[in-house]
């Protein structure tokens, strides 16, 4: 999963858009880099990250037992002290990983949302 970034003084930030990475996440990452530009932040067979000039991060991941990811997922960074009622009231908890500072939720439409809690 992506590393946590510094809070941007907002209670909720779009951290990344997540796409399926297939067997080798470097391949789709380089494809999207060829059409969108951007800077490679991480690159491996199981995980790759591309940051676009706009600051948007695209994460490519291979699903494993320890990393349940899939395309069509948003990752949001939230401040630990902010109420999340507006998100959580429409979502169901799928998995919590408190030692890593993130939790996975699913909305009513089947979309996944990873919540990363900012370190203060």
Helices and strands as residue ranges (DSSP letters): E 12-20, H 25-36, E 39-43, E 47-51, E 57-61, E 73-79, H 85-88, E 91-97, E 102-107, E 112-118
